[in-house]
């Protein structure tokens, strides 16, 4: 009997398949994933329906979780020689501890082998490869016109244009949106329509495919302007767009542009769901943080400049050469301590603690 590929396994919430003849039962199958801490948080409090962007972002997160667990069921069914799943059930369980909330998403079904009705041969064709509907054509035509306006430096991101980009998830404008928002967020940028741009910009990035959104948001999170960085990390947090691969790369980069933002992201941002393999990846990041952050400044001996004393004294400096007394924690010129962190910055120990909590939570459910 030929094995059915996982993507072609049929799924039904009913005990059977209408018109199909179940010829063999392959037993019950189940799968589960752990969802990020803020998948469902503050939905009622932060619900916006400006362009449907916020509701779409939550809907997308829920769809991703369900697709993941169902995908695992389909893979298991395929391996057992089944071509369908019947009686599908999906349950959500809350996991709480140490002021953290996560959600266990469990799916179960019965794997079966079923034969289709003899009369169902060729289904209706709704256009093959290379075809486009009238609506798809209209969207592409408008996209082309907007891109042409941008080349002519005549593009305005007004309400109507934002609506079009968000509702149709037009990925071609990712760099244009990034540049616009960076200009709005940096000091001296245009103030007109600022809040609308920031709100619509978030909805745009949460509407397009994850990888496209991450490409721009992680770049913005590395920006030298703190306002740009914080806005991008807020959007990453709202969209559960943690990317462990990108974080690993950032932890090898520049201290201010890469490693410090990586700590902030790790402390605040989640993935849509976690898998068994993520536990070891999180442990590796934790070890790298514990071993990879030393002093950014240095301790020096300088001549004592006091009128009533002579000899040398120890001072410390960071970046600009300003000398600071050893009993002063933060540099008077930069506001940074000898490790390169300001008073409000996320520190390595903060990220380590967050990772330890997450690893412990995942171990409780995923590490068997």
C-alpha positions, 0 to 999 in steps of 0.5 A: 500500500502506497504511503500518503504524504502528510500534507495530503492526509484528510482531517475531520472532526467527525467520527467518519468521512462522508461518502468514504469507506473506512477500511482500516483503523491505525489507532489514536494519535496525539500531539502537543505544543507549548504556546508563548506567554502572551498569545492570549493575553490582553486580547480584550484590553488591546483589541483594535479594529482599525484595519482589522490588523490587531484581530488578524495578528491574534487570529494568525497566532491561533492558526499557527498553533493549530496548524502545528499540532495538526501537522504533527498528527498528519505526519504520524498518520502518514507514518502509520500508513493512514490517509485520514484523521477522524474525530479531531479534537484540539484542547488548550490548557493553561500553565502558570508559575513564577508569574509566567503563563503558557498554554499547552495545546493538545490535538488528538484524533484517530488515524484511518485508511479510507477509500473515496467514493467511486464517483469522485474522480475529477473535481472541479478545476478553479484555475491551474498553475500560472492563473490569476483571479481578477481580484489577484490581478487588481491587487498586483496592478495597484501594487505596481502603481504604488511602487512606481509612485515610490520610485518617483518619490511621490508615495503617501502612506495615507489611511487608504494605502495602509489599509490596502497594504495590511488587508492584502499582506503586500510584502513588497513594501517591507523596506519602505515601511521600515524606512518610514517608521525609522524616520518617524521614530528618530529625533527630528522626524516628522510629527504629522500622523506619527501615531497613525504610522506607528499603529499601522506599521505594527499592524502591517508587520503582524499581517505579513509572513513571519520571516518577512516581518522578522527581516525588518523588525530585527534590523530595527531592533539593532538601530542605534536610536533607542526609540526605534529599537524599543518600538521594534521589540514591542512589535516582536513581543506583540507578534510572538516573533522570537527567532532563536537563530537570529538571537544566536547570531546577535549574541556573537555581534557588536555589544551595543548594536547586537548583544544588548538588544538580544538580551532585551528580546530574549527577556520579553519575546516568545515564539508562537509555540515551543518544541522539544528541540527548543529546550537545548537551544535555549540552554545553549543561549543561556550558557553563552550569555553566562560566559559572554558578558564581561567588563566593557570598561577598564580599571586604571591607575592615575595620578592623584590630582587632589591638593592635599594628597599625592601618589596614584589612585584607581579609577575606571573608564568606559568608551569616552575616556572619562575617569570615574571613582571606583565607588561610583557605579555609573559613568557621569558622561555616558550613564553606563556602568563598567559592564556597559549597561545603563540603569534601565537596560536589561542585563545578562542576569535578567535574561538568564533568569527568564531563560531558566524559568522558560526552560523549567516550564518547557521541561515540565511538559515537553522533556519526557 
